[in-house]
């Protein structure tokens, strides 16, 4: 809808940034004056990247300890936070009473056990996606968090927290797209995903994403973000999954597929979601299209374009732009309207800022154990369909 009356009703601000209450609180600093003492468990690429984000918000966090089982990764962590305690056994960290929270960024198969131990030790938990390796772990973690109502567990689906993705959710809620029936998602790369191994004995620890014992492969590492966003926006989950894939390019001993395609059926919403990824072509990169009867949205990580259908334009041919809040519609070259024109920060900044708020106020995170379980279950259903050559269906026992 592109009407002045809608703008007044919805209260869209001049910069085009109507933020969800959670996000408004997340960017209104500070929530509480005290810093959170946090420990980072896992000093690989993601863990050290999140350390850098934590250092950007020093009023909220102090990194008190870091942990990794590999010496060279622990040394990389020391370079970022030289004053932090550095240990190889995460259970040592859990014994320190002055550590309020842990950030867990380890191989997927370790997520559940470390998160469980941290919760039992009385720590708040920021757990990287995907929440758990399999469905039983997801259900058990939900039950554990229910028994610990004063502790926060936030899952690292950071795209839920950016102003752009909050705006897209708002647009869908307010009817800009009409009835959504199709979702097309890709996350493609042209690279083996292989990391150098200083010692052959460390192959599986370093290149864990390639081995089924440790990893959920491309569905867990990449497509889970887009699956989680659809679950969130429509308050849903897929009830039927079909998938295919293979090791189609990199014949290097890997076990997880380098080329996958999954079709998710959302029967209650009458939607179909197409989710695919390849390691052998990067042309499309990150592609996320949500298609409805009145319009569609095309998303990148930090950019979004709204494309109204022709009939929508005929009905709402006004000079005021309800998408960006500008006084006049601005079109791009291919007939779309940019959703946000203001620069935004990395999604992890918003997510970690919100984690501080939730820990200090006791509010449940937007990306929590319940939403995290829906996405983890969906990812496991895709992998079951991929490797089992069967249609996977959502079971009543998955509802939490």
C-alpha positions in Angstrom: 0.0 0.0 0.0 1.4 3.4 -1.0 -1.0 5.9 0.6 -0.7 8.9 2.8 -3.4 7.5 5.1 -1.5 4.3 5.6 1.7 6.3 6.5 -0.2 8.2 9.2 -1.9 5.1 10.5 1.4 3.1 10.7 3.5 5.9 12.0 6.3 5.5 9.6 9.1 7.9 10.4 10.7 10.4 8.0 13.7 8.3 7.4 11.7 5.3 6.5 12.6 3.4 9.6 9.7 2.2 11.7 11.4 -0.2 14.1 9.9 -3.0 16.1 9.8 -2.2 19.9 12.4 -4.8 20.5 14.8 -3.1 18.1 14.0 0.4 19.4 15.1 -0.8 22.8 18.1 -2.5 21.3 19.5 0.7 19.9 18.7 2.9 22.8 21.8 2.7 24.9 22.3 2.0 27.7 19.7 -0.4 29.1 21.6 -0.9 32.4 24.8 0.7 33.5 26.7 -2.5 34.3 28.7 -4.4 31.8 28.2 -8.1 31.2 31.2 -10.2 31.8 31.2 -12.6 28.9 33.3 -15.6 27.8 33.7 -16.7 24.1 33.9 -20.4 23.6 35.2 -21.1 20.1 37.9 -18.9 18.5 37.5 -19.8 14.9 36.5 -17.4 12.2 33.0 -16.8 13.6 34.1 -16.6 17.2 36.9 -14.1 16.5 34.5 -12.1 14.3 32.1 -11.8 17.2 34.9 -10.8 19.6 35.5 -7.9 17.3 31.8 -6.9 17.4 31.8 -7.2 21.2 34.8 -4.8 21.3 32.7 -2.3 19.3 30.2 -2.0 22.3 32.6 -1.8 25.2 30.0 -0.1 27.4 28.0 -3.3 27.3 30.5 -6.1 27.5 33.9 -7.1 28.9 35.4 -10.3 27.4 36.7 -12.0 30.5 37.7 -15.4 29.0 38.2 -17.2 25.7 38.3 -20.9 24.9 39.4 -23.2 22.1 40.8 -26.7 21.9 43.2 -25.7 19.1 46.3 -23.8 20.2 46.6 -21.7 17.1 43.0 -20.5 17.3 43.4 -19.8 21.0 46.4 -17.6 20.1 44.3 -15.8 17.5 41.8 -15.0 20.2 44.5 -13.8 22.5 45.6 -11.2 19.9 42.1 -9.7 19.9 41.6 -9.7 23.7 45.1 -10.1 25.2 43.9 -9.5 28.8 41.3 -12.3 28.8 41.8 -15.7 30.5 42.6 -18.2 27.8 41.7 -21.9 28.4 41.2 -25.1 26.3 38.5 -26.7 28.4 35.2 -24.8 28.4 34.2 -26.3 31.7 36.9 -24.3 33.4 35.1 -21.1 32.2 31.8 -22.3 33.6 33.3 -22.5 37.1 34.0 -18.8 37.3 31.2 -17.1 39.1 32.1 -13.6 37.8 31.3 -14.7 34.2 27.7 -13.8 33.5 27.3 -15.2 30.0 28.9 -17.3 27.4 29.0 -16.9 23.6 29.2 -20.3 22.0 30.7 -20.5 18.5 31.9 -24.1 18.0 31.2 -26.9 15.5 27.5 -27.6 15.3 27.7 -31.1 16.9 29.0 -29.4 20.1 26.3 -26.7 20.4 23.9 -28.6 22.5 26.2 -30.0 25.2 28.1 -26.8 25.8 24.8 -24.8 25.9 23.3 -27.4 28.3 26.3 -27.3 30.6 26.4 -23.5 30.6 22.7 -23.2 31.5 23.2 -25.8 34.3 26.1 -23.7 35.5 23.8 -20.6 35.8 25.2 -18.7 32.7 23.2 -16.8 30.1 23.9 -18.2 26.6 24.3 -16.6 23.2 24.4 -19.7 21.0 25.4 -19.4 17.3 23.1 -20.8 14.7 21.9 -23.4 13.9 20.8 -24.0 17.5 21.3 -27.7 17.6 22.7 -30.5 15.5 19.5 -32.6 15.5 15.8 -32.6 16.5 16.1 -34.5 19.9 18.7 -32.0 21.1 16.4 -29.1 20.1 13.5 -30.5 22.1 15.7 -31.2 25.1 17.2 -27.7 25.0 13.7 -26.2 25.0 12.7 -28.2 28.0 15.9 -27.1 29.8 15.4 -23.4 29.1 11.8 -23.7 30.3 13.1 -25.0 33.6 15.5 -22.0 33.9 13.2 -19.0 33.5 15.7 -16.5 34.8 18.3 -17.4 32.3 18.5 -16.1 28.7 19.3 -18.2 25.7 19.5 -16.3 22.5 20.2 -17.9 19.1 22.5 -16.2 16.6 20.1 -15.7 13.7 21.3 -12.1 13.5 19.2 -11.1 10.5 16.1 -11.0 12.8 17.7 -7.9 14.4 18.7 -5.6 11.5 16.5 -2.5 10.8 16.1 -3.7 7.2 14.7 -7.1 8.1 12.4 -5.7 10.8 11.1 -3.3 8.1 10.4 -6.1 5.7 8.5 -8.0 8.5 6.5 -4.8 9.1 5.7 -4.4 5.4 4.5 -8.0 5.2 2.4 -7.6 8.3 0.8 -4.4 6.9 -0.1 -6.0 3.6 2.3 -4.5 1.1 2.8 -7.9 -0.5 -0.8 -9.1 -0.3 -1.0 -12.9 -0.2 2.5 -14.4 -0.3 2.7 -17.8 -2.0 6.3 -18.1 -3.2 9.7 -17.7 -1.6 12.9 -18.1 -3.6 16.2 -18.2 -1.7 19.8 -18.9 -2.6 23.1 -18.5 -0.9 25.8 -19.4 -3.5 29.6 -19.3 -3.3 32.4 -20.4 -5.6 34.9 -22.0 -3.2 35.6 -25.3 -1.6 34.9 -24.1 2.0 38.2 -25.9 2.8 40.6 -24.3 5.3 44.3 -25.0 5.5 45.3 -27.8 7.9 48.7 -27.4 9.6 48.6 -31.0 10.7 46.7 -33.8 8.9 45.5 -35.1 12.2 43.4 -31.9 12.6 41.6 -32.2 9.3 38.2 -33.1 10.7 38.4 -30.5 13.5 39.3 -27.7 11.2 37.2 -28.7 8.2 34.3 -29.9 10.3 31.7 -28.4 8.0 32.5 -31.1 5.5 31.8 -34.0 7.7 28.3 -35.3 8.7 29.5 -36.2 12.2 30.0 -32.5 13.0 28.0 -30.5 10.5 24.6 -29.9 9.0 26.2 -28.7 5.8 24.9 -26.0 3.6 21.3 -26.1 5.0 22.6 -25.4 8.6 25.5 -23.1 7.8 23.8 -20.9 5.2 20.2 -21.6 4.4 19.1 -21.6 8.1 19.2 -17.8 8.1 16.6 -17.5 5.4 14.5 -20.4 6.8 14.5 -18.8 10.2 13.4 -15.4 8.8 10.4 -17.0 7.0 9.5 -18.8 10.2 9.6 -15.5 12.1 7.8 -13.3 9.7 4.9 -15.7 9.1 5.0 -17.3 12.6 5.1 -20.7 11.0 7.2 -23.7 10.0 7.3 -26.0 7.0 5.2 -29.1 7.4 6.6 -30.9 4.4 10.1 -31.0 3.0 11.6 -32.5 -0.1 15.2 -32.1 -1.0 18.0 -33.3 -3.4 21.7 -32.7 -3.6 25.1 -34.2 -4.0 28.8 -33.8 -3.9 28.7 -32.6 -7.5 31.9 -30.5 -7.8 34.5 -31.0 -5.0 35.6 -34.6 -5.0 37.9 -34.1 -2.1 36.6 -36.6 0.5 33.9 -34.4 2.0 30.7 -35.9 3.2 28.3 -33.0 3.3 26.9 -31.9 0.0 28.3 -29.0 -2.0 25.1 -28.6 -4.0 21.6 -28.7 -2.5 18.1 -27.7 -3.3 15.1 -28.0 -0.9 11.4 -27.3 -1.3 9.5 -26.5 1.8 5.7 -26.6 1.9 3.9 -24.3 4.3 0.4 -25.8 4.0 -1.4 -23.6 6.5 -0.1 -20.4 4.8 -0.4 -21.9 1.3 3.2 -21.1 0.5 6.1 -22.8 -1.1 9.7 -22.0 -0.2 12.6 -22.8 -2.5 16.0 -22.9 -0.7 19.2 -23.7 -2.6 23.0 -23.3 -2.3 26.0 -24.3 -4.3 29.8 -24.1 -3.7 30.5 -24.0 -7.4 29.1 -20.7 -8.6 28.9 -17.3 -7.0 26.9 -15.3 -9.5 23.6 -15.0 -7.5 25.4 -15.0 -4.1 22.8 -14.2 -1.5 19.4 -14.1 -3.1 16.1 -13.8 -1.1 12.8 -13.1 -2.9 9.4 -13.0 -1.2 6.5 -12.9 -3.7 2.9 -11.9 -3.1 -0.2 -11.0 -5.0 0.3 -7.2 -4.5 4.1 -7.0 -4.7 7.4 -8.7 -4.0 10.5 -8.0 -2.1 14.1 -8.7 -3.2 16.6 -8.8 -0.3 20.3 -8.8 0.0 22.0 -8.9 3.4 21.9 -5.1 3.8 19.7 -3.9 1.0 16.1 -4.5 0.0 13.9 -3.5 -2.9 10.1 -3.5 -3.1 8.4 -4.2 -6.4 4.7 -3.5 -6.4 2.5 -5.4 -8.9 1.0 -3.3 -11.8 -2.5 -3.5 -10.3 -1.2 -2.3 -7.0 0.3 0.7 -8.7 -3.0 1.5 -10.4 -4.9 1.4 -7.2 -2.4 3.3 -5.1 -0.9 5.8 -7.5 0.2 8.4 -5.0 3.2 10.7 -4.6 3.9 9.6 -1.0 6.1 6.6 -0.5 4.9 4.3 2.3 7.9 2.1 2.0 10.6 4.5 2.8 8.5 7.3 4.3 9.7 9.8 1.7 7.4 12.5 0.4 7.8 11.2 -3.1 8.4 7.7 -4.5 12.0 7.1 -5.6 12.3 4.3 -8.2 15.4 2.4 -9.1 16.3 1.5 -12.7 14.3 -1.8 -12.8 11.1 -0.4 -11.3 11.6 -1.1 -7.6 11.5 1.1 -4.5 14.5 0.9 -2.1 13.2 -0.1 1.3 15.8 1.6 3.4 18.3 4.3 2.2 20.2 4.7 5.5 23.3 2.7 6.3 23.0 -0.1 8.8 25.5 -1.9 11.0 26.4 -5.6 10.9 23.5 -7.8 12.1 25.6 -9.2 14.9 26.0 -5.8 16.4 22.2 -5.5 16.8 21.9 -9.0 18.0 24.5 -8.7 20.7 23.2 -5.3 21.7 19.8 -6.9 22.2 21.3 -9.9 24.1 22.7 -7.4 26.7 19.2 -5.9 27.0 17.6 -9.3 27.5 20.2 -10.3 30.1 19.8 -7.1 32.1 16.0 -6.9 31.9 15.0 -10.5 31.7 13.1 -10.0 28.4 12.9 -13.0 26.1 15.1 -12.5 22.9 13.4 -12.2 19.5 15.6 -15.1 18.5 15.0 -17.5 21.3 15.0 -21.2 22.2 11.5 -21.7 20.8 12.2 -20.0 17.5 15.6 -21.6 17.3 14.1 -25.0 17.7 11.8 -24.5 14.8 14.6 -23.6 12.6 16.9 -26.4 13.9 14.1 -28.9 13.3 13.5 -27.6 9.8 17.2 -27.9 8.9 17.4 -31.4 10.3 14.3 -32.3 8.2 16.1 -31.0 5.1 19.1 -33.1 5.8 17.0 -36.2 6.5 15.3 -35.6 3.1 18.7 -35.0 1.4 20.4 -38.2 2.7 17.3 -40.4 3.1 15.7 -39.7 -0.3 12.3 -39.3 1.4 9.7 -36.7 2.1 10.0 -35.4 5.6 6.9 -34.2 7.5 6.6 -32.1 10.6 5.5 -34.2 13.6 3.2 -33.1 16.4 5.9 -33.8 18.9 8.0 -31.0 17.4 5.6 -28.3 18.6 7.0 -26.7 21.8 
